[in-house]
Structures are given as structure tokens and as C-alpha cells.
Amino acid sequence: MVYSEVVRTWLPFIVATDLLVVLPLLAAATVVALVRRSHRAAWLGYAAAGAVGLALGFLVLGTSDRPALRVAILVAIAVLAVVATIVGERPARGGVLIVAAAIPWLVFDAAILADVAFLGRRMIDPSGTVLSLAVAAVAAVVGVSLIVAQRQWDARHPRPVDPTPVDPPGRRWDVVARLTFGADHWWSPPRVGSLVGLLLGTWLTTTMAHGRPPLQVVVIGALGVVVSTVAYTLGFAIARTPGSRRALEPFVWASERALERLETVAGGRIGASRRAILRYVRNTAERPEDRWIRVEVLVATGDIDAAREMADRMPERTPFERVERAGARTWVSWLEGGAVDLANLAAAVAAVEPVDGDERLEAEITLAAAQVRVRASDGVTDLTAPLRAVGDRLGPRAWRARRAFVARVFSSAFWVSAALVGIVLILDRVQPA
């Protein structure tokens, strides 16, 4: 038995199965899990990182006579490892990708050295194999180190177990966000528009880079990432009706103000992601000024009883705080299927002064969000009418909301676009010109 011949026979078959069967199935399963917000999406992310790493590691072996392309693939592995780490803030995911990319390299180089050591065969010059094997081993150690570090972090910072959600039918805790962002269905125009924009940007980048020298491909690829991300952002922002945009603007503006208030209380910057908010709540001692965000986190994790208790303890020292408390209690009552006291909330809003101030506008948006929830559960056709009505009062604040919205979408799509453009360009270079 010649070890390197066995590897050359079976490794391409394994990688072909990975590319043609495993990766498409994982992609479909990941999309379904994300749409359904399944907890399996996290594990599918690890599986996808491993499958992509295995494919790229095999491509490294197949480009020994094309050093520029090999370097590009190695850079792509490093970039994708960073992307996999950033998405969800899970270094272990990047570690899985690195280890998977090192496996074909390790197996092939070890087979060549086994031929020399045990059979005395030198079908392939083994002079550079030791160095190559050492590099692959170092990469594997780095990947394993990331995985171990993540496991140690998780052991020191255990996540609270999410209670089973108790949303009654038609009463999703995030119904206002889903309606305003256009994420209530996977076929919603903003989702379709963003996907079309991303694919068009990637196709244009690949078309322009095809057949060009490596340096030009890198430059075009970098520009293509920006173009694809902009196309994704514009697709998500533009593929909606004017009424939808008017409902979105007040929601985004109020969210930005809420984040600023939380950062003031925390005394530092807090990311806008759900994970960053959860980390703040978990690692920071409760204080009266941040009980409103703790109500939101408890509702999002399905612990309605704790959310009700937290809402009852929210302070009422100012008219705006009374609006916050009434809004939180109204939200919890709606989720439980109970009566919603919109009149009490409206009276609290009317007490906030001055009438043209930011606090009054934010209070009116709180009332409009509560009205949207009631409309959603009552089956009213025009769900976002209250938000559109208060959105007409934004004035110059609307531009701030638009800038914040575009910036959030762009930053969230950038690494996805970079990964997609990088993979497509690498596959294009591997194909015959």
C-alpha cells in the first residue's frame, strides 16, 4: 500500500462530496434555522465553518504550481476565520475553520513522509514536506487553541438557560421590529432586495476580475466587497414602500436614543447587537436606570414572569420614566394575553413636556408601538399606521434615523459580503481560464 496514492484517491472524493452535497445542504439548513430562529443555527454555523475550511484546505493542495493563487487561498482562510469569529463573537467557530483547512494538508504531507519512512518511495519530492507539515501543524494548534479558549470562556461565563417562550398566537415579542424592518417573512421585499443586491454585486465583481492578474483581482475584489455591501444595503433600504420607510424611521430613531441612554448609564460604549446587550445585562449590577433594558431582555428570552416583576420595579421619578414603566407593563400584559391599558399609557405620554421635545417624541413612539402590537393581535389590516403617524413628526430627525439604519445594515452585511466575494473569486481562479 502506497499511502500517498490512497490519499490522492480518497481525498478528492471526500472534498467533492463536501462541496457538492454537504455545503449546499448546510446552507439550506442554516437559512431555514435562521428564519425560524432555531437554536440549531449556532451548531450549523460550526458545521458550515468546518465544511468551508475542508474545501479551502484541499484547494491549497491543488495550487502548488500557482503560488499566487495559493497565497490568495491562505489569505482567504485567514479572513474567513476572522469572519467566522466575528459573527456571533465565537472564536471557536474560526478555530473549527482553521483546523478543517489544515486537515487535508496534514493528511497529504503525513502520507508522503510515511511513504519515505516505511516504503522508501519518493513518488513526490519530500524536501519541502517537513516544512509544509510543520506549518499545517501550527495552523491546527492555533485552531484548537481558539476552540479551547472558547470552551474555557463559556465555562467561566455560563449562559442562562432561555425559558420556553410563551408568546400567544399572533403575539410575538418582536412583532414591531419585524413589521418595521420588513422581516416578518423570508420573502419580504427588503430581504429579497438585499439578496438580489448582494448577488448582483458579487456577479459584477467576478465578471470584472475573471482572467486578470492576481494583483488586479485583489484590488477588484476589495472594491467588489464594498460594492456588494452597498448593493445589499440599498436593496434592504429601498425595496420597501414609502409607508414602510415612514414606519421604520421612528422605530430606528427611538432605538438609537435608547442605546445612547443605556451607554450613558453604563459609562461606555455598548454594541447594538443582541449579544452585546445580553452581555451587559449579565455582567452589570442592576440599577433603577437600566431596568427598562432588563425588561426587554427578559421578554426576548421568554421569561415573562421575571419581566413583569422587573417592570413593576421600574422607577417613576419623571414623566418620561412613567411612560417607560407604563409601556413596559403594557407590553408584558399584551404578551400574556391580558387587557392592554392604552388609555393609561396615552395619559402618561401627554404629561411629558415640552411637546416638541425629544422625550415627548420618544414617548409617543412608545405609545405607537403598543398600538401596533394591539393591531397585530386584533387582525387589523393596516398594522403600522400609528408609527407612520408619529413618524411624520420626526422632521430633521428622520435623516439621523436613516443614517443610523444604513450604517447598521452596512456593518452587518460587510463580512458576509467579504466572505462571499472571496469564495467566488477563489473558485473562479481555480477554474480553467
N, C-alpha and C positions, 0 to 999 in steps of 0.2 A: 504494500500500500504506500503510495506517494502522498504525503499529507497535503502538499500544496495543490495537487491535482484534485483531491477531494474538495478542498476549499473552493477552488475555481469552478467546480461543478455545481456545488450546492449554494454557495453564497449568492450568485446572481439570481438563482431561483427564489431564494428567500426574499431578496430585496425586490424582485419583480412582484412577488405576492404582496409585499408591503406597499408598494406604490400603486398597484392596480386594484387591490382588494381591501387591505387594511385601512389605508389612508382615506379612500372615499367613504367607507363605512363609518370611520371615526368622525369624519367631517359632518356627515349627515346626522349621526347620533349627537354630536356636540351642538349642532344647530337646534335640534329638537329639544335637548336638555336645557339650553339657554332660553328658548322660547317659553318652555314650561317652568323655568326657574327651578329645575331639579337639582338636588344636592349631588347627583351623579356628574354634573358638569365639571366639577373640580377634578374628579378622577379621570374623566375623559380628557381633560387638559394634559394630565400626566401621560396618558396613553398616546395622545397626539404628539407630544414632545418626543417621546421615545421613537415613534414611527418616523417622524421627520428626521431625527438625528441619525437613525439607522440608514435611511436613504442617502443623506448627505455624506455620511462616513463612507459608504460604498462608492459614491461619486469621487471622493478623494483618491481612492484606489485606481479608478478608471481614468485619471487625468495625469498619470505620471509623465507622459510625453508632452504635456501642455502646462508648464509651470505657472503661467499667469492665471489660467483658469483654476488651477489647484489652490493658488493663493486666494483667489476670489471666493472659492467654496469655503476655505478655512475662515476667512473673514465673515462669510455669511453664517457659519456655525456659531462664531462668537457673538455676532449681532443677534441672531435668533435666541441664543442663550440669555442674553440681556433682556430681550423682549419677553421671553417666557418667564423670566424672573420678575419683571416689572408688572406684567399682567397678573393681578391678584396678589402682588407682593409675596410671591412664593419662590425663594431661591432654589428650593428642591426641584421645581419644575425645570429650571435652567440646568441643574445638575443632572437630571434624567436625560435631557437632550445631549449634554456633553458626553456622558457615559455611553449612550446609544451610538453616538457618532464615532466613539473610539473603538467600539466592539469590532466592526469589520477590519479595521486597521490592525488591532491586536491579534485577531484570529489569523489573518493572512500572514503577517510578519512572523508570528509564532510557528505557523505551518512551514514557512521557508526555513527557519532555523531548525525545526525538527527534522526536515529533510537532510540538512547538513550534518546534524548531530547523530542521528540514528541510522540514516541510509547512505550517507556520504554523497548524496546527489546535489548537484548545483545547477538545477534547471533554470534558476533565476539567480543573478549575481547577488550574493548576500552581503556585499560590502557595506551597503547603506542601511541594511535591515536592522542592525542593532540600534542605530541612532533613531530610526523611524519607530521601532518598537518602544524605545525609551520615551519618545515624545508622546506616543499614544498612551503609554502607562501614566505619564504625568497628567495628561488630559483626564484620564479615568479617575486618578486620585483627586483632581480638582473637583470633578463632578460628584464623586462620592462625598467629598468634604462638604459641598453645598447641601447635599441631602442630609448628612448627619447633623450639620449646623441647624437646618430647619427642624429636624426632629427634636434636637435639644431645646430650641426656642419654644416649640409647641409644648414640650414637657414642662417648661418653666412658666408658660403663659397659656394654660388650658382655656379653650373656648367654652363659653357657656352653652349648654345644650338648648337648642331652639325648641320651645314648646310647639305642639301641634297647632297650626293656625286654626282659628275658629271663625274665620270670615263667613257670615251667612251668604247664601247665593246672591250674587249681584252686589255684594258689599266688600269689595277688595279694599284693603287698607290704602293702596296706592292708586286708586281709581282716578284721582285728579291728575296725578303726574302722567299716567298712561294716556289719558284723554288729551292733555295739552301737548305732550311730546309726540303724539301720534303713534304710540307703541302698543295700542290696545289689541292689534292683530299683526301677525308677521307679514301680511300682505298690505299693511297700511302704506299709503303713498310715501311718507318720509323714509320708511325702511326700504321700500323698493327703489326710490330715487337715490338714496345713498349707495345702495349696492350697485346700481347701474353706473353711477358716477365713478365708484372705485374700479369697477371692471373696465370702463372706458379709459380711465387714466392709465391703468396697467397695460391695456392693449396698445395704447398710443406709445407708451414708453418702450414696450418690447418691439414694436414696429420700427421705431426710430433707432433703437440700439442694435437691431439684427445685423450681423455681418461686420460690425465696426470693430476697430482695435480695442483691446481691453481698457485702456485709459479712457477712451471716449465712452465706453459702456458704463464705466464707474460714474463719470460726470452726468451722463444722460440718466442713469439710474437714480442718482441723488436728486436731480431735478424732477424726475418722474415720481419719486416718493412725495415730494411737495405737491406736484400737480394732482396726483391721485388723491391725496388727503384733502386738498381744496375741493376737488370734484365730489368727494364723499360728503364734505361739509355742506357744499352748496346744494347737493341733492337732498340732504336731510332738511335743510332750511327752506328750500324753495318749493319742494314737492308737497305743498300744502295750500289750502285755500286761504284767502285773506282773513276770513273769520278765525281760522285755526291759528294764524300768526297773532291776531289780536288777543286770543285767549292765552297763548303761550307767554307773551311778553310780561304781563303782570305776575304770572307764576314764577318766571325766571327772576324778575326784579326782586320779588319778595324773598326768594330763596337766597339770592346774593346778600340781601340785607341781613337775613337770619344768620348766614355764615359769618358775616362781619361782626355781628353781635356776639356770636359764640367765640370768635377769635379774640375779641376784647376781653371777655370773661376769662378765657384760657391764658391770655397774656402772650400769645404767639400764634403762628400760622398753623391752620388745620386744613388738610386737604378736603376737597369737595366730595371725595368718594365715600361710599357707604362704609368701606372698611376703615377709613380714617376716622369717621365719626364713631364707629363701634370701638375703635382703639381708645379714643378719648374717653368715652363713657366708662370703659372697663378699667382704665388706668388712672382716672382722676376722681378725687373725692367729690361726692355730691355737694352742691351748694344751691341755695334758692334761685340764683340767677340762671342756672343751666338745667333746671328741672323740665323745662319745655322740650329740650332736645332729648332728654331721657324718656319722656313720654313717647316721642316719635320712634326712638329705638325700640322701646318695649312693644309698641304697636307693630313695628316692622318684623319683630321676631315672634309675634303671635302671643305674647304674654299680656293678654287684655286685663286680667285682674290686677297685675302689678302696674299697668299703665293707668288704670282708673285710680288706684291708690296714690300714684305719683301726681296725677293731675289734680287730685283733691288737695295736695300739699303745695301746689304752686302758689307763689306769692301774689298778693293783690294790693301792693303799695301804691301803684299808679294806675290811671285809667287804661293805659296800654297793657299793663300786666293783667288787669282784669279781663281784657279782651283775650289775651293769650290763654288764661285759665278757662274762660268760658268756651273758647274754641277747642281746647284740648278735651274738655269734658263732653262737648257736643260730638266730637269725633269718636270718642270711646263709646258713647251712648249709641251712636249710629251703627258702629261695628257690632255692638251687642244685639242689634235689632230692636232697641228700645225707642222711646219717643225722643225726638230731636227738638230742643227748645231754641229755635232760630230767633224768636222774639227777644229772649233774654240776651242773646249774642248781639243782635242788632242794637238793643238799648245800650250795651256796653260800648259798641263801636261809636254810637252817637255822642258819647261822653268824651271821646278823645279829641283834643284840640291842640293846635289850630286845625281848622277844617281842611286847609290846603297843605298841611304838613306831611312829612314822610310817614310819621307814626300813624296818622289817620288813614293814609292811603294803604299802608300795610294792614291795618285793622280791617279795612273794607275788603281787601283781598282775602283775609281770613274768613270773613263772612261769605264772600262769593264762593270760596272753596267748599264751605259747609253746604251752601245751596246746591252746588254741583253734585255733591255726594247724595243729597236727598233726591235730586232729579234722577240720578243714575239708578237708585233703588226703586223709585216710583215708575220708572219706564218712560220718562218724558223724552220726547224726540230731540229737542234742541238742548243738549246737556250743558254746553259751555257758555250759554248766554250770559249768566251772571259775571263770569270772568271777562267776557268781551265788553260788557257794560263798564266795569271798573277799569278795564284796560284803556278805554277812551280817555281816562283822566290822567294817564301817565305823562303825557306831554313830552318834554325833552328826556325824561327818564327812560322812555322807550328805547332810545339809542344805547343807553347803558345796558339795558336788558339784551338787546340784540348783540352787542359786542361780547357780553359775557357768555351768551348762548353759543355764538360762533366759536369763541375761544375754547369752551368746554368740549364741543364736538370735535374740533380740530385736534386738540391734545389727546382725546380718547381714540381717535382714528389713526394718528400718526404712526404708531408702532405696528398696528395691523397692516397699514399700507406698506410700510417698510418691509415687513416680512413677506407679504405677497409679491411685491415687485422684485425683491431679492431672489425668491424661489423661482419665479418665472424667468428672470434673466439668466439664472444659472442653468435651468433646463434648456433654455434657448441656446446657450453656448455649447452645451453638451451635444445637441443635435447637429448633424452634418450641415455645413453651410449651404 
